[in-house]
Amino acid sequence: MSTPTDPWRKSALLWGVVGALAFLTLHQGYLLFGGEFLGFGPVALLTTTVFAVGATTTYLLEPRLRAR
């Protein structure tokens, strides 16, 4: 059973944070170049989705990539 401090879990969560921050940076650039703000809710939902997908993908694929 993995613990919250399990290195793979911690790594996956950090990669999820990196993905979410990258999305927010791209969204800010979109707004700076004249894009329309869609509201806090949709942006928060997309950011959470990017975090979840990034963290889950990393958690599932990291052991396979380390095995190579």
Backbone as ProteinMPNN parsed JSONL, in Angstrom:
{"seq_chain_A": "MSTPTDPWRKSALLWGVVGALAFLTLHQGYLLFGGEFLGFGPVALLTTTVFAVGATTTYLLEPRLRAR", "coords_chain_A": {"N_chain_A": [[0.839, -1.183, 0.0], [0.561, 2.197, -0.835], [1.922, 5.156, 0.593], [1.157, 8.593, 1.568], [3.583, 9.889, 1.288], [4.935, 8.45, -0.536], [7.364, 8.105, -3.042], [6.64, 7.877, -5.808], [3.982, 8.704, -5.822], [4.205, 11.31, -4.816], [5.796, 12.468, -6.796], [4.043, 12.246, -8.984], [1.939, 13.922, -8.146], [3.294, 16.363, -8.063], [3.931, 16.693, -10.791], [1.357, 16.966, -11.743], [0.714, 19.444, -10.589], [2.559, 21.038, -11.975], [1.528, 20.814, -14.575], [-0.997, 22.038, -14.209], [-0.239, 24.649, -13.483], [1.094, 25.375, -15.814], [-1.054, 25.379, -17.602], [-2.55, 27.511, -16.506], [-0.755, 29.598, -16.969], [-0.704, 29.642, -19.783], [-3.367, 30.333, -20.187], [-3.412, 32.889, -19.083], [-1.742, 34.196, -20.91], [-3.381, 33.983, -23.161], [-5.454, 35.682, -22.375], [-4.04, 38.1, -22.205], [-3.496, 38.608, -24.854], [-5.892, 39.414, -25.857], [-8.011, 37.632, -25.573], [-11.216, 36.344, -24.499], [-12.449, 36.356, -21.2], [-13.736, 33.564, -19.62], [-14.906, 33.146, -17.202], [-14.677, 32.406, -13.663], [-15.397, 29.837, -12.775], [-15.396, 27.955, -15.079], [-12.644, 28.138, -15.754], [-11.418, 27.277, -13.396], [-12.419, 24.666, -13.305], [-11.279, 23.542, -15.648], [-8.572, 23.802, -14.994], [-8.399, 22.127, -12.759], [-9.04, 19.73, -13.999], [-6.861, 19.439, -15.777], [-4.828, 19.168, -13.893], [-5.63, 16.741, -12.621], [-5.592, 14.875, -14.757], [-2.913, 15.059, -15.565], [-1.544, 14.261, -13.2], [-2.594, 11.67, -12.793], [-1.881, 10.351, -15.181], [0.918, 10.5, -15.029], [1.336, 9.023, -12.678], [0.51, 6.49, -13.477], [2.174, 5.892, -15.673], [4.826, 6.337, -14.939], [6.152, 4.161, -13.461], [6.433, 2.295, -15.528], [8.054, 3.641, -17.339], [10.359, 3.96, -15.821], [11.204, 1.347, -15.659], [12.388, 0.814, -18.027]], "CA_chain_A": [[0.0, 0.0, 0.0], [1.383, 3.392, -0.915], [1.67, 6.194, 1.587], [1.167, 9.926, 0.954], [4.952, 10.325, 0.994], [5.494, 7.537, -1.522], [8.013, 8.931, -4.066], [5.898, 7.909, -7.066], [2.785, 9.527, -5.631], [4.646, 12.694, -4.685], [6.224, 12.892, -8.127], [2.851, 12.401, -9.817], [1.235, 15.128, -7.722], [4.066, 17.533, -8.492], [3.741, 16.859, -12.228], [0.014, 17.516, -11.891], [0.815, 20.875, -10.284], [3.262, 21.667, -13.101], [0.571, 20.907, -15.678], [-2.021, 23.029, -13.884], [0.37, 25.975, -13.571], [1.341, 25.643, -17.233], [-2.344, 25.755, -18.18], [-2.89, 28.863, -16.051], [0.139, 30.518, -17.679], [-1.221, 29.761, -21.151], [-4.635, 31.065, -20.117], [-3.072, 34.302, -18.869], [-1.275, 34.695, -22.205], [-4.577, 34.113, -23.995], [-6.149, 36.902, -21.957], [-3.209, 39.258, -22.543], [-3.58, 38.851, -26.296], [-7.234, 39.821, -26.254], [-9.02, 36.589, -25.426], [-12.326, 36.649, -23.606], [-12.461, 35.598, -19.952], [-14.941, 32.747, -19.594], [-15.426, 33.066, -15.843], [-13.83, 31.683, -12.73], [-15.803, 28.434, -12.707], [-14.823, 27.134, -16.151], [-11.176, 28.113, -15.672], [-11.082, 26.407, -12.264], [-12.728, 23.29, -13.707], [-10.254, 23.099, -16.591], [-7.309, 23.677, -14.27], [-8.498, 20.916, -11.954], [-8.989, 18.605, -14.934], [-5.473, 19.308, -16.23], [-4.088, 18.619, -12.751], [-6.002, 15.34, -12.411], [-5.112, 14.066, -15.878], [-1.454, 15.028, -15.494], [-1.108, 13.457, -12.062], [-2.969, 10.274, -13.023], [-1.044, 9.823, -16.266], [2.267, 10.321, -14.501], [1.336, 7.933, -11.7], [0.365, 5.211, -14.17], [3.23, 5.63, -16.649], [6.191, 6.465, -14.393], [6.813, 2.869, -13.212], [6.768, 1.651, -16.809], [9.203, 4.342, -17.925], [11.538, 3.672, -15.005], [11.615, -0.032, -15.906], [13.16, 0.721, -19.277]], "C_chain_A": [[0.883, 1.245, 0.0], [0.953, 4.414, 0.135], [1.662, 7.553, 0.904], [2.562, 10.421, 0.617], [5.665, 9.37, 0.051], [6.11, 8.369, -2.652], [7.246, 8.993, -5.385], [4.665, 8.789, -6.951], [3.153, 11.008, -5.544], [5.068, 13.26, -6.036], [5.02, 13.14, -9.031], [2.084, 13.66, -9.448], [1.974, 16.39, -8.153], [3.938, 17.767, -9.996], [2.336, 17.372, -12.537], [-0.006, 19.014, -11.627], [1.503, 21.612, -11.423], [2.316, 21.835, -14.284], [-0.484, 21.969, -15.437], [-1.452, 24.44, -13.985], [0.694, 26.35, -15.018], [0.047, 26.053, -17.927], [-2.717, 27.181, -17.786], [-2.01, 29.92, -16.732], [-0.333, 30.723, -19.113], [-2.535, 30.537, -21.182], [-4.375, 32.559, -19.92], [-2.563, 34.926, -20.166], [-2.428, 34.911, -23.176], [-5.325, 35.399, -23.658], [-5.356, 38.15, -22.322], [-3.287, 39.604, -24.022], [-5.009, 39.061, -26.774], [-8.299, 38.76, -26.165], [-10.074, 36.979, -24.401], [-12.266, 35.747, -22.369], [-13.791, 34.865, -19.84], [-15.58, 32.657, -18.216], [-14.528, 32.21, -14.975], [-14.139, 30.181, -12.716], [-15.214, 27.569, -13.809], [-13.301, 27.043, -16.108], [-10.732, 27.199, -14.531], [-11.331, 24.94, -12.608], [-11.669, 22.747, -14.667], [-8.905, 22.91, -15.904], [-7.289, 22.412, -13.426], [-8.418, 19.676, -12.835], [-7.569, 18.369, -15.429], [-4.613, 18.715, -15.12], [-4.356, 17.124, -12.597], [-5.464, 14.437, -13.515], [-3.592, 13.955, -15.838], [-0.948, 14.141, -14.375], [-1.412, 11.979, -12.277], [-2.097, 9.633, -14.096], [0.374, 9.567, -15.773], [2.33, 9.14, -13.547], [1.269, 6.568, -12.388], [1.55, 4.889, -15.069], [4.645, 5.663, -16.064], [6.841, 5.121, -14.08], [7.241, 2.157, -14.507], [7.988, 2.317, -17.447], [10.476, 4.097, -17.139], [12.073, 2.271, -15.266], [12.488, -0.16, -17.16], [14.59, 1.035, -19.077]], "O_chain_A": [[1.847, 1.324, 0.761], [-0.218, 4.51, 0.501], [2.115, 7.664, -0.235], [2.717, 11.283, -0.248], [6.876, 9.475, -0.138], [5.443, 9.261, -3.177], [7.2, 10.047, -6.019], [4.338, 9.533, -7.876], [2.483, 11.856, -6.134], [4.734, 14.396, -6.375], [4.981, 14.132, -9.76], [1.627, 14.39, -10.328], [1.351, 17.37, -8.561], [3.847, 18.913, -10.435], [2.148, 18.129, -13.489], [-0.66, 19.769, -12.346], [1.074, 22.703, -11.799], [2.305, 22.886, -14.925], [-0.833, 22.72, -16.348], [-2.111, 25.334, -14.515], [0.58, 27.515, -15.398], [0.046, 26.969, -18.748], [-3.15, 27.969, -18.628], [-2.481, 31.017, -17.035], [-0.36, 31.852, -19.603], [-2.781, 31.31, -22.108], [-5.048, 33.393, -20.525], [-2.915, 36.061, -20.485], [-2.453, 35.891, -23.92], [-5.775, 36.116, -24.552], [-5.945, 39.159, -22.71], [-3.157, 40.77, -24.396], [-5.302, 38.903, -27.959], [-9.411, 38.976, -26.648], [-9.845, 37.835, -23.546], [-12.06, 34.538, -22.475], [-14.853, 35.479, -19.951], [-16.689, 32.139, -18.084], [-13.734, 31.406, -15.463], [-13.226, 29.358, -12.652], [-14.591, 26.548, -13.517], [-12.733, 25.989, -16.393], [-9.78, 26.434, -14.682], [-10.539, 24.072, -12.241], [-11.214, 21.614, -14.512], [-8.18, 21.961, -16.202], [-6.282, 21.706, -13.381], [-7.796, 18.683, -12.457], [-7.118, 17.225, -15.494], [-3.768, 17.858, -15.376], [-3.424, 16.333, -12.46], [-4.941, 13.358, -13.239], [-3.042, 12.874, -16.053], [-0.024, 13.352, -14.575], [-0.578, 11.125, -11.976], [-1.632, 8.505, -13.935], [0.96, 8.527, -16.072], [3.268, 8.345, -13.598], [1.894, 5.608, -11.938], [1.901, 3.718, -15.217], [5.563, 5.077, -16.638], [8.014, 4.946, -14.411], [8.283, 1.504, -14.556], [8.845, 1.645, -18.022], [11.56, 4.03, -17.72], [13.27, 2.029, -15.111], [13.23, -1.13, -17.319], [15.369, 1.0, -20.029]]}, "name": "protein", "num_of_chains": 1, "seq": "MSTPTDPWRKSALLWGVVGALAFLTLHQGYLLFGGEFLGFGPVALLTTTVFAVGATTTYLLEPRLRAR"}
